[in-house]
Amino acid sequence: MDQGQQRKVAMPRQEENSSLFDRQVDGLSESQFLVLLWAAQGEGKNIKYNITNCFDDLKQAGITRTKQTAVAVVESMRSLCFIEIRDERNRKNIYITSWGAKALAALVSLKRYATRPSFYLKENEQ
């Protein structure tokens, strides 16, 4: 390809985008569902929710024993664009995106996973 030429890339059709999203949602685990749920609840209560809180909650729920696993779950959600991670005051806070909200709504409507409380959010309610 010459420098002057531009390579044209076919954009996926809307149906393909939708099916990719559906496949992504279908592949989510319970721990990923809970991260979405707790991030959304934290935002709704105006409570900053970070990776350390997420680890503590996943550990309390009996889902993981290592922070490395919690970080991997959070990073997988970030790579799907379902959450954003922002460095704020020496903490990596988790925020749900509009795509994450759609994924959470889909999982809730499917009733695939039971909701579990975030002990961090429960302790920090105002």
FENRAPE-V415810 format. One record per pair of residues at least 4 apart in sequence whose C-alpha atoms are under 6 Angstrom apart, sorted by sequence separation. I is the first residue (numbers start at 1). GAP is how many residues later the second one is. D is the distance in whole Angstrom. If there is no record, write none. Layout:
# FENRAPE-V415810
I/GAP/D + I/GAP/D
This chain:
# FENRAPE-V415810
12/4/6 + 28/4/6 + 34/4/6 + 35/4/6 + 38/4/6 + 42/4/6 + 43/4/6 + 55/4/6 + 59/4/6 + 78/4/6 + 87/4/6 + 96/4/6 + 42/5/5 + 58/5/5 + 59/5/5 + 77/5/5 + 78/5/5 + 87/5/5 + 58/6/6 + 59/6/5 + 77/6/6 + 78/6/6 + 86/6/5 + 42/7/6 + 85/7/6 + 86/7/5 + 85/8/6 + 85/9/5 + 84/10/6 + 84/11/5 + 55/12/6 + 83/12/5 + 83/13/4 + 83/14/5 + 55/15/5 + 82/15/5 + 82/17/5 + 82/18/4 + 50/42/5 + 50/43/4 + 49/44/5 + 50/44/5 + 49/45/6 + 39/56/6 + 40/56/6 + 39/57/6 + 57/61/6 + 25/78/6
